[in-house]
Amino acid sequence: MDTELETWRREWQSETAVAPDLRRRVERQSRWLKIGIAADILVTVVIGGGVIALAAREPQAHTLLLAAATWTFIAAAWTFRLTITRGLWSPSATDTATFVNLSIGRCRAQLKATLFGAGLYVCELAFCLGWIYRYSAPRAPLGNWLFGSIFNCLVWVFSLAFFIFLAWYRRRKRAELAWLLSLRES
């Protein structure tokens, strides 16, 4: 990473054309943005459609609550996604400064997305566990149910892994942002 950014800095200072590595990096990021949108559409159709089908098949208060909460989470995620990626889809010009600024904007957006993702995950986890405990779990003391079942132990292991990944990813993005800002200032 250090040598790549140092190469960009030298090329930026000596030429007006965009460094090939920087161009490939921005193009790769653009592909990942498109893949992310496709994944979000898939989740919306499968999960959102699934809870609507469940609520239509069993129109009871608890299934309607599940559908409403699910669509609230989906709407929040889409609103955040569309807001955070505004202006980050492609460079507005073909010079190095524009490509670097676009990379900086994308990096900042990804840092914000990690915080939003963590918050959304906690809200969804709290709702889902509460809903399952209230409507479909066997009656057991809450503490025993939360930490005593194999299913919930897997939930906690997955949650721990998710937050470890987020911490690693944020650290990586902060380092990338620092390099990009130093590149821009050169």
Secondary structure, DSSP 8 states (H G I E B T S, - for coil): -HHHHHHHHHHHHH-SS--HHHHHHHHHHHHHHHHHHHHHHHHIIIIIHHHHHHHHHS--HHHHHHHHHHHHHHHHHHHHHHHHTTT-SS-SSSSHHHHHHHHHHHHHHHHHHHHHHHHHHHHHHHHHHHHHHHHTS-S--HHHHHHHSHHHHHHHHHHHHHHHHHHHHHHHHHHHHHHHHHHHH-
